[in-house]
Amino acid sequence: MGALWIAHVTVTDEVAYGKYAEMATKAIADHGGEFIARGGKFVQLEGQARPRNVVARFPDIETAEKCYNSDIYQRALNHARDASERELMIIETSE
């Protein structure tokens, strides 16, 4: 089964977050992930809105989790932690 990596983000430091995004993009690609939505227009119907929303598709939930726990992604997170407020989840798809 495939998996979606879904992030809801408020960026508070564009420069540091840009470093995160560059490294995270590589980590996601290295793990077979592909972006299907990245910061585009959205309509918030319930809950807290975040101005940036990202969805990446992975082959399976295990690979998405390996990506998150990879050395390169964890190094990328060092740039994001103080540069954003965010929620991140991985959801298995029914495909």
N, CA, C and O atoms as a GROMACS GRO file, in nm:
protein
  380
    1MET      N    1   0.083  -0.119   0.000
    1MET     CA    2   0.000   0.000   0.000
    1MET      C    3   0.087   0.125   0.000
    1MET      O    4   0.191   0.129   0.066
    2GLY      N    5   0.046   0.225  -0.073
    2GLY     CA    6   0.117   0.352  -0.076
    2GLY      C    7   0.098   0.428   0.053
    2GLY      O    8   0.023   0.387   0.141
    3ALA      N    9   0.167   0.540   0.063
    3ALA     CA   10   0.156   0.624   0.181
    3ALA      C   11   0.171   0.770   0.142
    3ALA      O   12   0.241   0.804   0.046
    4LEU      N   13   0.104   0.856   0.216
    4LEU     CA   14   0.115   1.000   0.198
    4LEU      C   15   0.181   1.061   0.321
    4LEU      O   16   0.147   1.028   0.434
    5TRP      N   17   0.274   1.149   0.295
    5TRP     CA   18   0.342   1.228   0.398
    5TRP      C   19   0.277   1.365   0.389
    5TRP      O   20   0.287   1.430   0.286
    6ILE      N   21   0.212   1.408   0.495
    6ILE     CA   22   0.136   1.533   0.492
    6ILE      C   23   0.189   1.627   0.599
    6ILE      O   24   0.194   1.592   0.717
    7ALA      N   25   0.228   1.746   0.556
    7ALA     CA   26   0.280   1.847   0.649
    7ALA      C   27   0.197   1.975   0.638
    7ALA      O   28   0.161   2.018   0.529
    8HIS      N   29   0.168   2.033   0.753
    8HIS     CA   30   0.101   2.162   0.762
    8HIS      C   31   0.200   2.254   0.834
    8HIS      O   32   0.243   2.224   0.945
    9VAL      N   33   0.237   2.366   0.770
    9VAL     CA   34   0.351   2.444   0.818
    9VAL      C   35   0.323   2.594   0.820
    9VAL      O   36   0.261   2.649   0.728
   10THR      N   37   0.370   2.659   0.925
   10THR     CA   38   0.382   2.804   0.930
   10THR      C   39   0.531   2.834   0.939
   10THR      O   40   0.595   2.799   1.038
   11VAL      N   41   0.586   2.898   0.838
   11VAL     CA   42   0.729   2.930   0.835
   11VAL      C   43   0.751   3.060   0.910
   11VAL      O   44   0.683   3.159   0.886
   12THR      N   45   0.849   3.059   1.002
   12THR     CA   46   0.881   3.178   1.080
   12THR      C   47   1.019   3.235   1.046
   12THR      O   48   1.051   3.348   1.084
   13ASP      N   49   1.100   3.157   0.974
   13ASP     CA   50   1.232   3.202   0.931
   13ASP      C   51   1.255   3.145   0.791
   13ASP      O   52   1.289   3.028   0.776
   14GLU      N   53   1.236   3.229   0.689
   14GLU     CA   54   1.242   3.184   0.549
   14GLU      C   55   1.379   3.129   0.511
   14GLU      O   56   1.389   3.030   0.438
   15VAL      N   57   1.486   3.192   0.559
   15VAL     CA   58   1.621   3.150   0.521
   15VAL      C   59   1.651   3.010   0.576
   15VAL      O   60   1.692   2.922   0.502
   16ALA      N   61   1.630   2.991   0.704
   16ALA     CA   62   1.657   2.861   0.766
   16ALA      C   63   1.564   2.755   0.708
   16ALA      O   64   1.606   2.642   0.684
   17TYR      N   65   1.438   2.790   0.686
   17TYR     CA   66   1.345   2.692   0.632
   17TYR      C   67   1.381   2.654   0.489
   17TYR      O   68   1.358   2.541   0.446
   18GLY      N   69   1.437   2.747   0.416
   18GLY     CA   70   1.484   2.717   0.281
   18GLY      C   71   1.593   2.610   0.283
   18GLY      O   72   1.596   2.524   0.195
   19LYS      N   73   1.682   2.615   0.382
   19LYS     CA   74   1.786   2.512   0.396
   19LYS      C   75   1.721   2.378   0.426
   19LYS      O   76   1.761   2.275   0.370
   20TYR      N   77   1.621   2.379   0.516
   20TYR     CA   78   1.547   2.256   0.545
   20TYR      C   79   1.485   2.200   0.417
   20TYR      O   80   1.501   2.082   0.386
   21ALA      N   81   1.414   2.284   0.344
   21ALA     CA   82   1.342   2.239   0.224
   21ALA      C   83   1.436   2.177   0.122
   21ALA      O   84   1.403   2.076   0.060
   22GLU      N   85   1.553   2.236   0.103
   22GLU     CA   86   1.650   2.183   0.007
   22GLU      C   87   1.695   2.042   0.048
   22GLU      O   88   1.697   1.951  -0.035
   23MET      N   89   1.730   2.026   0.174
   23MET     CA   90   1.776   1.895   0.222
   23MET      C   91   1.662   1.793   0.228
   23MET      O   92   1.681   1.677   0.193
   24ALA      N   93   1.546   1.838   0.271
   24ALA     CA   94   1.431   1.747   0.281
   24ALA      C   95   1.387   1.698   0.144
   24ALA      O   96   1.349   1.582   0.129
   25THR      N   97   1.393   1.785   0.044
   25THR     CA   98   1.358   1.745  -0.092
   25THR      C   99   1.447   1.631  -0.139
   25THR      O  100   1.399   1.536  -0.201
   26LYS      N  101   1.575   1.640  -0.111
   26LYS     CA  102   1.669   1.534  -0.149
   26LYS      C  103   1.637   1.405  -0.074
   26LYS      O  104   1.635   1.298  -0.134
   27ALA      N  105   1.613   1.415   0.056
   27ALA     CA  106   1.582   1.296   0.136
   27ALA      C  107   1.456   1.227   0.084
   27ALA      O  108   1.452   1.104   0.074
   28ILE      N  109   1.356   1.304   0.053
   28ILE     CA  110   1.230   1.247   0.003
   28ILE      C  111   1.252   1.178  -0.131
   28ILE      O  112   1.205   1.066  -0.151
   29ALA      N  113   1.322   1.244  -0.222
   29ALA     CA  114   1.350   1.184  -0.352
   29ALA      C  115   1.435   1.057  -0.338
   29ALA      O  116   1.410   0.958  -0.407
   30ASP      N  117   1.533   1.060  -0.249
   30ASP     CA  118   1.620   0.944  -0.227
   30ASP      C  119   1.542   0.822  -0.176
   30ASP      O  120   1.588   0.709  -0.190
   31HIS      N  121   1.426   0.846  -0.116
   31HIS     CA  122   1.344   0.738  -0.062
   31HIS      C  123   1.223   0.708  -0.152
   31HIS      O  124   1.126   0.647  -0.107
   32GLY      N  125   1.229   0.751  -0.275
   32GLY     CA  126   1.121   0.719  -0.370
   32GLY      C  127   0.998   0.803  -0.354
   32GLY      O  128   0.893   0.770  -0.409
   33GLY      N  129   1.008   0.912  -0.278
   33GLY     CA  130   0.894   1.001  -0.259
   33GLY      C  131   0.882   1.101  -0.372
   33GLY      O  132   0.982   1.140  -0.432
   34GLU      N  133   0.760   1.142  -0.401
   34GLU     CA  134   0.736   1.247  -0.500
   34GLU      C  135   0.630   1.342  -0.446
   34GLU      O  136   0.532   1.300  -0.385
   35PHE      N  137   0.652   1.470  -0.469
   35PHE     CA  138   0.558   1.571  -0.422
   35PHE      C  139   0.435   1.572  -0.512
   35PHE      O  140   0.447   1.572  -0.634
   36ILE      N  141   0.317   1.573  -0.450
   36ILE     CA  142   0.194   1.587  -0.527
   36ILE      C  143   0.123   1.717  -0.493
   36ILE      O  144   0.032   1.759  -0.564
   37ALA      N  145   0.163   1.782  -0.385
   37ALA     CA  146   0.114   1.916  -0.350
   37ALA      C  147   0.223   1.981  -0.267
   37ALA      O  148   0.281   1.920  -0.178
   38ARG      N  149   0.250   2.108  -0.299
   38ARG     CA  150   0.360   2.175  -0.228
   38ARG      C  151   0.333   2.324  -0.223
   38ARG      O  152   0.371   2.399  -0.314
   39GLY      N  153   0.267   2.367  -0.116
   39GLY     CA  154   0.246   2.509  -0.094
   39GLY      C  155   0.142   2.574  -0.184
   39GLY      O  156   0.139   2.696  -0.195
   40GLY      N  157   0.057   2.496  -0.248
   40GLY     CA  158  -0.043   2.553  -0.338
   40GLY      C  159  -0.165   2.609  -0.266
   40GLY      O  160  -0.173   2.609  -0.143
   41LYS      N  161  -0.257   2.656  -0.344
   41LYS     CA  162  -0.382   2.712  -0.294
   41LYS      C  163  -0.458   2.604  -0.217
   41LYS      O  164  -0.459   2.487  -0.257
   42PHE      N  165  -0.524   2.643  -0.108
   42PHE     CA  166  -0.603   2.548  -0.030
   42PHE      C  167  -0.722   2.619   0.032
   42PHE      O  168  -0.726   2.742   0.041
   43VAL      N  169  -0.818   2.541   0.075
   43VAL     CA  170  -0.936   2.590   0.145
   43VAL      C  171  -0.941   2.519   0.279
   43VAL      O  172  -0.955   2.397   0.284
   44GLN      N  173  -0.929   2.593   0.388
   44GLN     CA  174  -0.934   2.535   0.523
   44GLN      C  175  -1.079   2.526   0.566
   44GLN      O  176  -1.146   2.629   0.577
   45LEU      N  177  -1.129   2.407   0.589
   45LEU     CA  178  -1.268   2.389   0.628
   45LEU      C  179  -1.286   2.370   0.778
   45LEU      O  180  -1.387   2.411   0.834
   46GLU      N  181  -1.189   2.309   0.843
   46GLU     CA  182  -1.195   2.288   0.988
   46GLU      C  183  -1.054   2.294   1.044
   46GLU      O  184  -0.957   2.276   0.971
   47GLY      N  185  -1.043   2.317   1.174
   47GLY     CA  186  -0.914   2.314   1.241
   47GLY      C  187  -0.829   2.436   1.212
   47GLY      O  188  -0.873   2.532   1.149
   48GLN      N  189  -0.705   2.429   1.260
   48GLN     CA  190  -0.611   2.540   1.247
   48GLN      C  191  -0.550   2.542   1.108
   48GLN      O  192  -0.499   2.441   1.060
   49ALA      N  193  -0.557   2.656   1.044
   49ALA     CA  194  -0.496   2.672   0.912
   49ALA      C  195  -0.347   2.699   0.926
   49ALA      O  196  -0.304   2.770   1.017
   50ARG      N  197  -0.270   2.643   0.837
   50ARG     CA  198  -0.128   2.673   0.822
   50ARG      C  199  -0.110   2.720   0.679
   50ARG      O  200  -0.169   2.660   0.588
   51PRO      N  201  -0.032   2.823   0.654
   51PRO     CA  202  -0.022   2.879   0.519
   51PRO      C  203   0.049   2.789   0.418
   51PRO      O  204   0.035   2.810   0.297
   52ARG      N  205   0.124   2.691   0.464
   52ARG     CA  206   0.197   2.603   0.372
   52ARG      C  207   0.156   2.458   0.401
   52ARG      O  208   0.164   2.412   0.515
   53ASN      N  209   0.114   2.388   0.298
   53ASN     CA  210   0.075   2.248   0.309
   53ASN      C  211   0.148   2.168   0.203
   53ASN      O  212   0.154   2.208   0.087
   54VAL      N  213   0.203   2.055   0.244
   54VAL     CA  214   0.284   1.973   0.154
   54VAL      C  215   0.237   1.828   0.163
   54VAL      O  216   0.214   1.775   0.272
   55VAL      N  217   0.223   1.765   0.046
   55VAL     CA  218   0.188   1.623   0.041
   55VAL      C  219   0.287   1.554  -0.052
   55VAL      O  220   0.307   1.597  -0.166
   56ALA      N  221   0.349   1.448  -0.002
   56ALA     CA  222   0.438   1.366  -0.083
   56ALA      C  223   0.387   1.222  -0.081
   56ALA      O  224   0.339   1.174   0.021
   57ARG      N  225   0.399   1.156  -0.194
   57ARG     CA  226   0.357   1.015  -0.206
   57ARG      C  227   0.481   0.927  -0.198
   57ARG      O  228   0.582   0.954  -0.262
   58PHE      N  229   0.470   0.820  -0.119
   58PHE     CA  230   0.577   0.721  -0.104
   58PHE      C  231   0.523   0.583  -0.142
   58PHE      O  232   0.402   0.562  -0.144
   59PRO      N  233   0.614   0.490  -0.174
   59PRO     CA  234   0.570   0.356  -0.211
   59PRO      C  235   0.493   0.284  -0.100
   59PRO      O  236   0.401   0.207  -0.126
   60ASP      N  237   0.532   0.311   0.026
   60ASP     CA  238   0.465   0.246   0.140
   60ASP      C  239   0.498   0.324   0.267
   60ASP      O  240   0.587   0.409   0.268
   61ILE      N  241   0.425   0.293   0.372
   61ILE     CA  242   0.440   0.367   0.498
   61ILE      C  243   0.578   0.344   0.560
   61ILE      O  244   0.635   0.435   0.622
   62GLU      N  245   0.632   0.224   0.544
   62GLU     CA  246   0.764   0.194   0.601
   62GLU      C  247   0.873   0.279   0.536
   62GLU      O  248   0.962   0.328   0.605
   63THR      N  249   0.865   0.298   0.405
   63THR     CA  250   0.965   0.379   0.336
   63THR      C  251   0.954   0.526   0.376
   63THR      O  252   1.055   0.594   0.393
   64ALA      N  253   0.831   0.574   0.391
   64ALA     CA  254   0.811   0.712   0.434
   64ALA      C  255   0.869   0.733   0.574
   64ALA      O  256   0.930   0.837   0.601
   65GLU      N  257   0.850   0.637   0.662
   65GLU     CA  258   0.905   0.647   0.797
   65GLU      C  259   1.057   0.638   0.795
   65GLU      O  260   1.124   0.708   0.871
   66LYS      N  261   1.112   0.552   0.710
   66LYS     CA  262   1.259   0.544   0.696
   66LYS      C  263   1.314   0.678   0.649
   66LYS      O  264   1.420   0.720   0.695
   67CYS      N  265   1.244   0.744   0.558
   67CYS     CA  266   1.287   0.875   0.512
   67CYS      C  267   1.293   0.972   0.630
   67CYS      O  268   1.393   1.042   0.648
   68TYR      N  269   1.188   0.976   0.708
   68TYR     CA  270   1.184   1.068   0.824
   68TYR      C  271   1.300   1.041   0.919
   68TYR      O  272   1.361   1.135   0.971
   69ASN      N  273   1.331   0.916   0.941
   69ASN     CA  274   1.436   0.878   1.036
   69ASN      C  275   1.576   0.877   0.975
   69ASN      O  276   1.674   0.851   1.046
   70SER      N  277   1.588   0.905   0.845
   70SER     CA  278   1.719   0.903   0.778
   70SER      C  279   1.808   1.016   0.830
   70SER      O  280   1.760   1.119   0.878
   71ASP      N  281   1.937   0.995   0.818
   71ASP     CA  282   2.034   1.095   0.864
   71ASP      C  283   2.013   1.230   0.794
   71ASP      O  284   2.013   1.334   0.859
   72ILE      N  285   1.995   1.227   0.662
   72ILE     CA  286   1.981   1.354   0.589
   72ILE      C  287   1.854   1.428   0.630
   72ILE      O  288   1.857   1.550   0.643
   73TYR      N  289   1.743   1.356   0.650
   73TYR     CA  290   1.622   1.425   0.689
   73TYR      C  291   1.634   1.480   0.832
   73TYR      O  292   1.588   1.590   0.860
   74GLN      N  293   1.695   1.405   0.919
   74GLN     CA  294   1.713   1.453   1.056
   74GLN      C  295   1.803   1.576   1.060
   74GLN      O  296   1.781   1.667   1.141
   75ARG      N  297   1.905   1.580   0.973
   75ARG     CA  298   1.988   1.701   0.963
   75ARG      C  299   1.905   1.818   0.909
   75ARG      O  300   1.919   1.931   0.955
   76ALA      N  301   1.819   1.789   0.813
   76ALA     CA  302   1.731   1.893   0.758
   76ALA      C  303   1.641   1.949   0.868
   76ALA      O  304   1.619   2.070   0.875
   77LEU      N  305   1.590   1.862   0.952
   77LEU     CA  306   1.501   1.906   1.061
   77LEU      C  307   1.568   2.005   1.155
   77LEU      O  308   1.501   2.090   1.214
   78ASN      N  309   1.699   1.996   1.169
   78ASN     CA  310   1.769   2.093   1.254
   78ASN      C  311   1.745   2.236   1.205
   78ASN      O  312   1.745   2.330   1.285
   79HIS      N  313   1.725   2.254   1.075
   79HIS     CA  314   1.697   2.387   1.020
   79HIS      C  315   1.550   2.425   1.036
   79HIS      O  316   1.519   2.544   1.046
   80ALA      N  317   1.462   2.328   1.040
   80ALA     CA  318   1.318   2.356   1.046
   80ALA      C  319   1.267   2.380   1.187
   80ALA      O  320   1.170   2.455   1.206
   81ARG      N  321   1.329   2.320   1.285
   81ARG     CA  322   1.275   2.323   1.422
   81ARG      C  323   1.253   2.466   1.474
   81ARG      O  324   1.146   2.495   1.528
   82ASP      N  325   1.350   2.552   1.459
   82ASP     CA  326   1.336   2.690   1.508
   82ASP      C  327   1.290   2.786   1.399
   82ASP      O  328   1.286   2.907   1.421
   83ALA      N  329   1.254   2.732   1.282
   83ALA     CA  330   1.216   2.816   1.169
   83ALA      C  331   1.071   2.794   1.127
   83ALA      O  332   1.025   2.849   1.027
   84SER      N  333   0.998   2.714   1.207
   84SER     CA  334   0.862   2.684   1.167
   84SER      C  335   0.782   2.626   1.283
   84SER      O  336   0.836   2.578   1.382
   85GLU      N  337   0.651   2.632   1.265
   85GLU     CA  338   0.557   2.558   1.348
   85GLU      C  339   0.491   2.461   1.252
   85GLU      O  340   0.444   2.502   1.146
   86ARG      N  341   0.485   2.332   1.288
   86ARG     CA  342   0.440   2.235   1.190
   86ARG      C  343   0.381   2.110   1.252
   86ARG      O  344   0.410   2.075   1.366
   87GLU      N  345   0.300   2.046   1.174
   87GLU     CA  346   0.250   1.914   1.205
   87GLU      C  347   0.288   1.826   1.085
   87GLU      O  348   0.285   1.872   0.971
   88LEU      N  349   0.324   1.702   1.113
   88LEU     CA  350   0.361   1.609   1.007
   88LEU      C  351   0.304   1.473   1.040
   88LEU      O  352   0.312   1.427   1.154
   89MET      N  353   0.246   1.409   0.939
   89MET     CA  354   0.193   1.275   0.959
   89MET      C  355   0.217   1.193   0.833
   89MET      O  356   0.237   1.247   0.724
   90ILE      N  357   0.216   1.062   0.852
   90ILE     CA  358   0.223   0.968   0.740
   90ILE      C  359   0.094   0.886   0.746
   90ILE      O  360   0.059   0.832   0.851
   91ILE      N  361   0.026   0.877   0.633
   91ILE     CA  362  -0.101   0.805   0.626
   91ILE      C  363  -0.094   0.701   0.516
   91ILE      O  364  -0.059   0.732   0.402
   92GLU      N  365  -0.127   0.578   0.550
   92GLU     CA  366  -0.133   0.473   0.448
   92GLU      C  367  -0.254   0.496   0.358
   92GLU      O  368  -0.363   0.528   0.405
   93THR      N  369  -0.233   0.479   0.229
   93THR     CA  370  -0.344   0.497   0.134
   93THR      C  371  -0.413   0.363   0.110
   93THR      O  372  -0.363   0.257   0.149
   94SER      N  373  -0.528   0.369   0.046
   94SER     CA  374  -0.602   0.247   0.017
   94SER      C  375  -0.571   0.196  -0.124
   94SER      O  376  -0.636   0.102  -0.170
   95GLU      N  377  -0.475   0.255  -0.191
   95GLU     CA  378  -0.438   0.211  -0.327
   95GLU      C  379  -0.338   0.098  -0.323
   95GLU      O  380  -0.297   0.050  -0.428
   0.00000   0.00000   0.00000
